[in-house]
């Protein structure tokens, strides 16, 4: 059985599963493993220090897979904004055909990518933002619910409502993002009108993910209650793993709302990167993790995860058909 999906036909993949862009996780090795398994692998642009580093990572990915893959570029508030235009130009120069945009107003970049026939999937956390991206020319939307790791926005709306609203409100196709880690959820997303799913945390625990073993072990041991939110008072909410560092940030924000300088020492990107790639210390840095952790109980290969998810989805659809 093959799941029919506009996502699959549009980007040339076998299964309607995307690996979301993840900071310090979305390298060529993981992107290629996901793509080789029939999904859509994603390289995270801003994980690379410079546009030229991204160019090398894209070329490296091409040595590891002949299948389609994409690049994520996230537009977020920053004291020192990255060279977004430089990263975008590399994506275009290297002939990448799929881009996942996320974060702030993507209009300028959607227009640039569309000029060069790049398929744009814009990730957003609110229907009003999805409608704006639709008007701006996005080809597909990734509807990111409150369950997600990273930035869920400030509205706190879960996917059960967001996806139903998307089905009612949007003209272009969309996929479900946030909290997804099983085939039953893929079937549910399809039932809610989605053309596939975007998984982040679920791919972090795969064998190919370039993440320290201690981090993977912590996610697998976690429950759905082992995340928290930071940056709430800065209106830049991020869902992260609940540990000593993140709870300290929550405490400081309660006492000194909106004062970034007080929490800066605890949220350095360097600390995040070191935890993932060097020390494996699960407590000393603030790192993204979704509520789906409560559903993740093993550490499969990307191929095993994707095939298991699709098989469970198919079984669920058949079982539901029997109810009629």
Phi, psi and omega in degrees: 000137177242130178282119178285132185205136175294332176298311182299314182291328183287321186248000173078039179245165184274318185241143186279059182227125180248139171270113183296156177293126182226131181295132180061020175230322186281068177261175184302321184299314180288317179303315181293321180296319179294315181295318179297335179273001176102357176265193176249108176283150182228128170271136179268113187301311189283356169290334178276132186300327183220164175303323180292328174295322177297319179302315179295323180292321177298316180293324176297317180300323181292338175279346184256342179209148173256001182273164178296143171215165181232182178230135175266137170226117186254128184258098183236158177302139181207143178293326176234092184303137176295168177279073184303316182295324178295316178297316180298320181295323177297316179304315180292313181301323184275001174074024175292132188258354179226130177231136171257114174261156180201164175094223186293178183315116185266004190310310182300320186278326174299315180300318180296314181293319181296328178299335182247023174060036175267133179281122186251122171253114181260125179270130181213159188249005181213147181297323180297324177290322178297318179294324177295314179296324176300314179296329181283350175109010176302145180277329183208157180240148174247108185273113192256107185279171183300339181288344193293157167284158179080224192261104180269004184081194187244005184268339177059048179250127181279169186292335182297327176271316183301316182291323177294322175294320179299318179300327183275332194251337190257149178261331181265162182293159178214158173240164182262133181228140177106112175084009186263129179205008182221164178289329176300320179290325175298316178298319179296319179297317178298321179296331179270014173095358181286156179259010181159189181226156175246123180244136177244286182305323180300325178278341178297331183264005177288159183298327183278346182297130182280060184233141181304142183304325181295326177292314178300316181298320180296320180294316181294327179280343185288159171254178178293351180262002187264035170232165176212177180246136172240169180065017178302314185286350178263002182059036178220048189307138177225130175274127185224167176296137182278106180217186184300318183292314183291323178293328175294319178296316178301317180297315180295319180297325178294321183277329183225067185301135175080003183259090185298324184301332181286334181258351182310316182299342185260352188237023180298135177297330178296320179296317178304308182298317180298319179299317183286324192245344183238295191275326186072012180289115185278349189253340193269353181223165179261115184225146186293139177201136182264165178297342178299345177309326180296343180260350187264111187239006175210181182231079184280172166285166177299321180297315179297317181296313183294314182294321177296318181296314180294318180298317179293323177298313180300316180297323180293317179298317178297316180297321179293324179297328181291345179284342184277000000 
